[in-house]
Amino acid sequence: MGFEEVVNPLIVEEEDVKKQYGPEAPAILDRCYYLAVLPRPDVGLGKEKVEALRELGVDISQERIQGLQQLLHKYKKGQVSGDDLIEEMSRVLGVEDVVATRVLSEVFPEFRELKPEPTRLTLRSHMTTAWFLTVAALQHRKPKPIKLFSVDVRLRREQQEDETHLRTHRVASCVVVDEDVVAEDGEAIARTVLESLGFKEFKVVKKQVTAKYYAPGTEYELYVKSGGEWIELANYGIYSPVALANYGIEYPVLNVGLGVERIAMALYGYSDVRELVYPQFYGKWILRDFELAKHIDFQLKPTTQEGWVLAQALIRGFEAYADTPSPCEVKLYEGVMLGKRVEAYAYERDPGVKLAGPAAFNEIVVYDGNIIGVPPAQVVESKIVEEARAKGFKTGIRYVDGFAVMAAAKVEAACLCGCGEVDLRVRIAKLPSDVNIEISDVARRFISENKKLIDVRGPVFLAVKAKIT
């Protein structure tokens, strides 16, 4: 579209609002934030203050008194900034910055008692306020048509923020400066932008009462059809020749403004602008299942490659010998770890069962915000488990995986501390930690706040012993 981006002033003089709005200015200024500043006090350095400096442990000399007086004078004149005052005071007095901070607070209470004083500077409530300044500066520096755009904030003194009003919001605004520009060009620009975002149905409404900075009868609003309703997303018009003349602008100027938050609300179906802009305060906390799954991990892990080799050997062994009738003992690993000889066995001493319990191969699945232990195949009398099996996000972490990784980590630790044996057994899983599963505090808080559940209960019956020599 040929537009060049510029950054418009955010802080503007009160007088600029008056030049643009004329008799309407008081009503507009009522919506503006005025800036106030802290005055820079004229601070003396009498005997009482010198004595107070000594009481704080400052080694006072005539040279340091003069240096402090000069520093305070420079600060008053703006030659030293507030950011540098403590550092400079520390240097002049030869003290640490902690002492200099106490000097500023206790010896010079004038600084602590300062009250803001209002200025005639305002924060931009309309991008138009700044466009007049920019166009006046560039009208003779660029060939016509001059086409500029800016996407930035506006600040308005709303009595309160609600579903449709924010004190700080964003506008995508542009101007076209040209002898032949007309209001209808504004519709073409706005439609082009909005069509590129997927909007298809438009309606133009001419405003009955034109803002004073627009020429009479040239201000329009553009509506789009969204969710079965017409929503105003753009405003455009030709700047008033009177307002332009106040800035010495010699050419007609078209202005188009599109509300950024309004567009986003229409695109994504928001009904409350606060939820869109400030989800941390107003939005519902959402963790999708795959995001929640990222908060699930093993609690204990090996720290060496040999440790992970042992963990994989245990997993493969339990898979291969899971149905071995008990009592039984099967060697699953023999090798060297951290300079020690390690032999690892899976075992089950209770008679009449199998090497691995019924829940040993349950997988951790996240479904609709719940964390569930799901059996690999068998049907269970639980609706949520069956739904999780069919629709949930599978983490790929099984109880046997967590157990094997934990066993490997403990064998690794035993090798380091010189222990000769490790014996690890898990019977019934009641909590994720029973099978070495860790769920982050963030995930637990999300599950609690949304009244979801963590259910990993089941008969695991896994056991490993290792001999270390």
C-alpha positions as CSV (number, residue, x, y, z in Angstrom):
1,M,0.0,0.0,0.0
2,G,3.1,2.2,0.0
3,F,2.9,3.5,3.6
4,E,6.0,4.4,5.6
5,E,6.1,3.8,9.4
6,V,6.8,6.6,11.8
7,V,6.8,7.0,15.6
8,N,4.6,9.8,16.7
9,P,5.1,11.8,20.0
10,L,3.4,10.3,23.0
11,I,3.7,13.4,25.1
12,V,2.0,16.5,23.6
13,E,1.3,20.0,24.8
14,E,-2.1,20.9,26.1
15,E,-2.1,23.8,23.5
16,D,-2.0,21.3,20.6
17,V,-5.3,19.8,21.7
18,K,-6.8,23.3,21.8
19,K,-5.5,24.1,18.4
20,Q,-7.1,21.0,16.9
21,Y,-10.4,20.8,18.7
22,G,-11.1,24.5,19.2
23,P,-14.2,25.0,21.5
24,E,-14.5,21.2,22.0
25,A,-11.0,21.1,23.6
26,P,-12.2,21.2,27.3
27,A,-14.2,18.1,26.8
28,I,-11.3,16.3,25.1
29,L,-8.8,17.5,27.7
30,D,-11.1,16.0,30.4
31,R,-10.2,12.6,29.0
32,C,-6.4,13.3,28.9
33,Y,-3.8,12.4,31.5
34,Y,-1.7,15.4,32.5
35,L,1.9,14.9,33.5
36,A,3.1,16.0,36.9
37,V,6.8,16.3,38.0
38,L,8.6,16.5,41.3
39,P,10.2,19.9,41.8
40,R,13.9,20.0,42.5
41,P,14.3,21.6,45.9
42,D,16.7,24.4,46.7
43,V,18.5,22.7,49.6
44,G,20.8,24.6,52.0
45,L,23.6,23.0,54.0
46,G,23.5,24.6,57.4
47,K,25.3,23.6,60.7
48,E,22.4,21.2,61.6
49,K,22.8,19.3,58.4
50,V,26.6,19.2,58.8
51,E,26.2,17.8,62.3
52,A,23.6,15.2,61.0
53,L,26.2,14.1,58.4
54,R,28.7,13.5,61.2
55,E,26.2,11.5,63.2
56,L,25.9,9.2,60.1
57,G,29.6,8.6,60.2
58,V,30.6,10.9,57.3
59,D,34.1,12.3,57.7
60,I,33.2,15.9,57.0
61,S,35.8,18.4,55.6
62,Q,35.4,21.8,54.1
63,E,36.2,20.3,50.7
64,R,33.5,17.7,51.0
65,I,31.0,20.4,52.2
66,Q,31.7,22.4,49.1
67,G,31.5,19.4,46.9
68,L,28.1,18.5,48.3
69,Q,26.8,22.1,47.9
70,Q,28.0,22.0,44.2
71,L,26.3,18.7,43.7
72,L,23.0,19.9,45.1
73,H,23.2,23.0,43.0
74,K,23.8,21.0,39.8
75,Y,20.9,18.7,40.7
76,K,18.6,21.8,41.2
77,K,19.7,23.0,37.7
78,G,19.1,19.6,36.1
79,Q,22.8,19.0,35.4
80,V,22.7,15.9,37.5
81,S,19.8,13.4,37.1
82,G,17.9,11.8,39.9
83,D,19.3,8.4,38.7
84,D,22.8,9.6,39.4
85,L,22.3,11.5,42.6
86,I,23.0,8.7,45.1
87,E,26.1,7.6,43.2
88,E,27.4,11.2,43.0
89,M,26.7,11.9,46.6
90,S,28.6,8.7,47.5
91,R,31.6,9.9,45.5
92,V,31.6,13.4,46.9
93,L,31.3,12.3,50.6
94,G,33.5,9.3,50.2
95,V,30.9,6.9,51.6
96,E,29.2,3.7,50.5
97,D,25.9,4.1,48.5
98,V,24.0,2.7,51.6
99,V,25.2,5.6,53.7
100,A,24.5,8.1,50.8
101,T,21.0,6.8,50.7
102,R,20.6,7.5,54.4
103,V,22.0,11.0,53.9
104,L,19.4,11.7,51.2
105,S,16.6,10.4,53.4
106,E,17.6,11.6,56.9
107,V,19.7,14.7,56.4
108,F,17.7,16.1,53.5
109,P,14.0,15.4,54.4
110,E,13.1,18.0,51.7
111,F,13.5,15.3,49.1
112,R,11.1,13.0,51.0
113,E,8.4,15.6,51.3
114,L,8.3,16.7,47.7
115,K,4.8,16.8,46.1
116,P,4.2,16.5,42.3
117,E,3.5,19.7,40.5
118,P,1.2,19.6,37.4
119,T,2.5,20.6,33.9
120,R,0.7,21.5,30.7
121,L,2.0,18.3,29.1
122,T,-0.5,15.5,28.3
123,L,-0.3,11.9,27.3
124,R,-1.7,11.4,23.8
125,S,-5.4,10.4,23.9
126,H,-5.9,10.5,20.1
127,M,-3.2,9.6,17.5
128,T,-4.5,12.7,15.6
129,T,-2.9,15.0,18.2
130,A,0.5,13.7,17.1
131,W,-0.3,13.4,13.4
132,F,-0.6,17.2,13.1
133,L,2.9,17.6,14.5
134,T,4.4,14.9,12.2
135,V,2.7,16.1,9.0
136,A,3.7,19.7,9.7
137,A,7.3,18.6,10.0
138,L,7.3,16.4,6.8
139,Q,4.9,18.2,4.4
140,H,7.7,19.8,2.4
141,R,10.3,17.1,2.8
142,K,8.6,14.2,0.9
143,P,6.9,14.0,-2.5
144,K,3.1,13.8,-2.6
145,P,1.2,11.7,-1.8
146,I,2.8,11.4,1.6
147,K,1.6,8.1,3.2
148,L,2.5,7.4,6.8
149,F,1.3,4.9,9.4
150,S,1.9,4.3,13.1
151,V,0.7,1.5,15.5
152,D,0.9,2.7,19.0
153,V,-0.9,3.4,22.3
154,R,-3.5,5.9,23.3
155,L,-4.2,6.8,26.9
156,R,-7.6,8.0,28.1
157,R,-8.8,8.9,31.5
158,E,-11.7,6.4,31.7
159,Q,-13.5,6.4,35.0
160,Q,-13.2,2.7,35.1
161,E,-12.0,-0.1,32.9
162,D,-14.7,-2.5,31.8
163,E,-15.5,-5.0,29.0
164,T,-15.2,-2.4,26.3
165,H,-13.0,0.3,27.7
166,L,-9.3,0.4,28.7
167,R,-7.3,3.3,29.9
168,T,-4.4,2.2,27.6
169,H,-5.2,0.8,24.2
170,R,-3.7,0.6,20.7
171,V,-4.6,2.1,17.4
172,A,-3.3,1.4,13.9
173,S,-3.4,4.9,12.3
174,C,-2.4,6.3,9.0
175,V,-2.5,9.6,7.1
176,V,-2.4,10.5,3.4
177,V,-1.3,14.0,2.5
178,D,-2.2,15.0,-1.0
179,E,-4.0,17.6,-3.0
180,D,-6.6,15.1,-4.4
181,V,-7.2,12.9,-1.3
182,V,-10.9,12.4,-0.4
183,A,-12.8,10.7,2.4
184,E,-13.7,7.7,0.2
185,D,-10.0,6.8,0.0
186,G,-10.2,6.1,3.7
187,E,-12.8,3.4,3.2
188,A,-10.6,1.7,0.5
189,I,-7.6,1.7,2.9
190,A,-9.6,0.4,5.8
191,R,-11.3,-2.3,3.7
192,T,-7.9,-3.4,2.3
193,V,-6.4,-3.9,5.7
194,L,-9.5,-5.7,7.2
195,E,-10.0,-7.9,4.1
196,S,-6.4,-9.1,4.5
197,L,-7.4,-10.2,8.0
198,G,-10.3,-12.2,6.7
199,F,-13.3,-9.9,7.2
200,K,-15.8,-10.0,4.3
201,E,-18.9,-8.0,5.1
202,F,-18.7,-4.2,5.6
203,K,-21.0,-1.3,6.3
204,V,-20.1,2.4,6.2
205,V,-21.9,4.9,8.4
206,K,-21.5,8.7,8.1
207,K,-21.3,10.4,11.4
208,Q,-24.0,12.9,12.1
209,V,-21.8,14.9,14.4
210,T,-18.3,15.4,13.1
211,A,-15.3,15.7,15.5
212,K,-13.9,19.3,15.3
213,Y,-10.6,18.2,13.9
214,Y,-12.4,16.8,10.8
215,A,-13.9,18.9,8.1
216,P,-17.7,18.9,8.4
217,G,-19.4,16.0,6.8
218,T,-16.3,14.0,6.1
219,E,-16.1,11.6,9.1
220,Y,-17.2,8.0,8.6
221,E,-17.2,4.8,10.6
222,L,-16.6,1.3,9.1
223,Y,-18.4,-1.7,10.5
224,V,-17.7,-5.4,9.9
225,K,-20.0,-8.4,10.4
226,S,-18.6,-10.6,13.1
227,G,-20.5,-13.3,15.0
228,G,-23.8,-12.1,13.6
229,E,-23.3,-8.5,14.8
230,W,-22.0,-5.3,13.2
231,I,-18.9,-4.1,15.0
232,E,-17.2,-0.7,14.4
233,L,-13.5,-1.3,13.6
234,A,-12.4,1.8,11.7
235,N,-12.9,5.5,11.6
236,Y,-11.7,7.9,8.9
237,G,-12.1,11.5,7.7
238,I,-10.5,14.6,6.2
239,Y,-8.8,16.9,8.7
240,S,-10.3,20.3,9.1
241,P,-8.7,23.1,7.1
242,V,-8.9,25.3,10.2
243,A,-7.0,22.8,12.3
244,L,-4.5,22.3,9.5
245,A,-4.0,26.0,9.1
246,N,-3.1,26.3,12.9
247,Y,0.0,24.2,12.0
248,G,0.8,25.7,8.7
249,I,-0.2,22.5,6.9
250,E,-0.9,23.4,3.3
251,Y,-2.4,20.2,1.9
252,P,-5.5,18.1,2.6
253,V,-4.9,15.2,5.0
254,L,-6.9,12.0,5.2
255,N,-6.7,10.1,8.5
256,V,-7.7,6.4,9.1
257,G,-7.7,4.8,12.5
258,L,-8.3,1.1,13.3
259,G,-8.8,-0.1,16.9
260,V,-6.2,-2.9,17.4
261,E,-8.0,-4.5,20.4
262,R,-11.4,-4.3,18.7
263,I,-10.0,-6.1,15.6
264,A,-8.5,-8.8,17.8
265,M,-11.7,-9.2,19.7
266,A,-13.6,-9.7,16.5
267,L,-11.1,-12.1,15.1
268,Y,-10.8,-14.3,18.2
269,G,-14.3,-14.1,19.6
270,Y,-13.5,-12.1,22.8
271,S,-16.4,-10.3,24.5
272,D,-14.2,-8.7,27.2
273,V,-11.3,-6.6,26.1
274,R,-9.7,-7.0,29.5
275,E,-9.5,-10.7,29.0
276,L,-7.8,-10.2,25.7
277,V,-5.2,-7.6,26.8
278,Y,-4.7,-8.7,30.4
279,P,-5.2,-12.5,30.5
280,Q,-3.0,-12.7,33.6
281,F,-5.6,-10.7,35.5
282,Y,-8.9,-11.4,33.8
283,G,-8.4,-14.5,31.6
284,K,-9.2,-18.0,32.5
285,W,-6.1,-20.0,33.1
286,I,-5.9,-22.6,30.4
287,L,-3.4,-25.4,30.0
288,R,-4.1,-27.7,27.1
289,D,-3.5,-31.4,27.6
290,F,-0.2,-31.4,25.6
291,E,1.0,-28.3,27.7
292,L,0.1,-30.0,30.9
293,A,2.0,-33.1,29.8
294,K,5.2,-31.0,29.7
295,H,4.9,-30.7,33.4
296,I,5.3,-34.4,34.0
297,D,8.7,-36.1,34.3
298,F,10.7,-38.6,36.3
299,Q,11.4,-37.6,39.9
300,L,14.8,-39.4,40.1
301,K,17.0,-39.9,37.1
302,P,20.4,-41.4,36.4
303,T,23.2,-39.0,35.7
304,T,25.5,-41.3,33.7
305,Q,25.1,-43.0,30.3
306,E,25.6,-46.4,32.1
307,G,22.7,-45.5,34.4
308,W,20.4,-45.0,31.5
309,V,21.6,-48.3,29.9
310,L,20.7,-50.1,33.1
311,A,17.2,-48.4,33.1
312,Q,16.6,-49.5,29.5
313,A,17.7,-53.1,30.3
314,L,15.3,-53.2,33.3
315,I,12.4,-52.0,31.1
316,R,13.1,-54.5,28.4
317,G,13.4,-57.3,30.9
318,F,10.1,-56.5,32.6
319,E,8.5,-56.4,29.2
320,A,10.0,-59.8,28.2
321,Y,9.3,-61.6,31.5
322,A,6.2,-59.8,32.8
323,D,4.1,-63.0,32.8
324,T,6.7,-65.3,34.4
325,P,4.9,-67.1,37.3
326,S,6.2,-66.5,40.8
327,P,8.1,-67.1,42.8
328,C,10.8,-66.2,40.3
329,E,14.1,-64.2,39.8
330,V,15.5,-63.1,36.4
331,K,18.8,-61.5,35.7
332,L,18.2,-58.4,33.6
333,Y,21.6,-56.7,33.5
334,E,25.3,-57.3,34.1
335,G,27.9,-54.6,33.4
336,V,30.2,-52.0,34.8
337,M,28.9,-48.7,36.3
338,L,31.2,-46.0,37.7
339,G,34.0,-48.5,38.0
340,K,31.9,-51.1,39.9
341,R,30.6,-54.5,38.7
342,V,26.8,-54.5,38.7
343,E,24.3,-57.4,38.4
344,A,20.6,-56.5,38.5
345,Y,17.7,-58.9,38.9
346,A,13.9,-58.6,38.7
347,Y,12.1,-60.8,41.3
348,E,8.8,-61.7,42.8
349,R,8.7,-63.8,46.0
350,D,4.9,-64.0,46.6
351,P,3.5,-67.2,45.1
352,G,0.8,-67.5,42.6
353,V,1.3,-64.1,40.8
354,K,3.5,-62.8,38.0
355,L,6.8,-61.0,37.8
356,A,5.0,-57.7,36.9
357,G,1.8,-56.6,38.5
358,P,-1.5,-55.8,36.6
359,A,-0.8,-52.0,36.6
360,A,2.9,-52.1,35.8
361,F,2.4,-51.1,32.2
362,N,-0.2,-48.4,32.9
363,E,0.7,-45.2,31.0
364,I,0.3,-41.6,32.2
365,V,-2.3,-39.9,30.0
366,V,-3.5,-36.3,30.2
367,Y,-7.2,-35.9,29.3
368,D,-9.3,-32.8,29.8
369,G,-7.0,-31.4,32.4
370,N,-6.9,-34.7,34.4
371,I,-3.7,-36.9,34.8
372,I,-4.8,-40.6,34.6
373,G,-3.0,-43.9,34.8
374,V,-4.4,-45.8,31.8
375,P,-4.0,-49.6,31.4
376,P,-2.6,-50.6,28.0
377,A,-5.5,-52.7,26.7
378,Q,-7.9,-54.2,29.2
379,V,-11.3,-52.6,29.6
380,V,-11.9,-51.0,33.0
381,E,-15.2,-49.8,34.6
382,S,-14.3,-46.1,34.5
383,K,-15.7,-43.7,31.9
384,I,-12.9,-41.2,32.3
385,V,-10.2,-43.9,31.9
386,E,-11.8,-45.1,28.7
387,E,-12.2,-41.6,27.4
388,A,-8.6,-40.8,28.3
389,R,-7.4,-44.0,26.4
390,A,-9.4,-42.9,23.3
391,K,-8.9,-39.1,23.3
392,G,-6.2,-38.2,25.8
393,F,-2.6,-37.0,25.3
394,K,-0.3,-39.9,25.9
395,T,2.9,-39.0,27.6
396,G,4.8,-42.2,26.8
397,I,5.7,-42.6,30.5
398,R,4.6,-45.9,32.0
399,Y,4.8,-47.0,35.6
400,V,7.4,-49.5,34.7
401,D,9.5,-46.8,33.1
402,G,9.4,-44.6,36.2
403,F,10.3,-47.6,38.4
404,A,13.2,-48.7,36.2
405,V,14.6,-45.2,36.0
406,M,14.3,-44.8,39.8
407,A,16.1,-48.2,40.3
408,A,18.9,-47.2,38.0
409,A,19.3,-43.9,39.8
410,K,19.5,-45.7,43.2
411,V,22.1,-48.2,41.8
412,E,24.1,-45.3,40.5
413,A,24.0,-43.6,43.9
414,A,25.0,-46.9,45.6
415,C,28.0,-47.2,43.3
416,L,29.2,-43.8,44.4
417,C,28.7,-44.3,48.1
418,G,30.2,-47.8,48.2
419,C,27.1,-49.7,49.0
420,G,27.1,-53.4,48.1
421,E,23.4,-53.9,47.4
422,V,20.2,-52.2,46.3
423,D,16.7,-53.7,46.9
424,L,13.8,-51.7,45.5
425,R,10.1,-52.8,45.6
426,V,6.9,-51.0,44.8
427,R,3.6,-52.8,45.5
428,I,0.6,-50.5,45.3
429,A,0.8,-47.1,43.6
430,K,-1.2,-44.5,45.3
431,L,0.7,-41.3,44.4
432,P,2.7,-40.4,41.3
433,S,5.9,-40.4,43.4
434,D,5.3,-44.1,44.2
435,V,6.4,-44.9,40.6
436,N,8.9,-42.0,40.4
437,I,6.6,-39.6,38.5
438,E,7.0,-35.9,39.3
439,I,4.2,-33.4,38.5
440,S,5.2,-29.8,38.8
441,D,3.7,-27.4,41.3
442,V,2.3,-25.4,38.4
443,A,0.4,-28.4,37.0
444,R,-0.8,-29.3,40.5
445,R,-2.2,-25.8,41.1
446,F,-3.9,-25.8,37.7
447,I,-5.5,-29.2,38.4
448,S,-6.6,-28.1,41.9
449,E,-8.1,-24.7,40.8
450,N,-10.0,-26.4,38.0
451,K,-11.2,-29.3,40.2
452,K,-9.5,-31.9,38.0
453,L,-7.9,-35.0,39.3
454,I,-4.7,-37.0,39.5
455,D,-5.3,-40.7,39.6
456,V,-2.5,-43.2,39.2
457,R,-3.6,-45.8,41.6
458,G,-3.0,-49.4,40.8
459,P,-1.3,-52.7,41.8
460,V,2.3,-52.3,40.3
461,F,4.2,-55.1,42.1
462,L,7.7,-54.5,40.7
463,A,10.9,-55.4,42.4
464,V,14.6,-55.1,41.5
465,K,17.7,-56.0,43.5
466,A,21.3,-55.2,42.4
467,K,24.6,-56.6,43.6
468,I,27.5,-54.2,43.4
469,T,31.1,-55.4,43.7
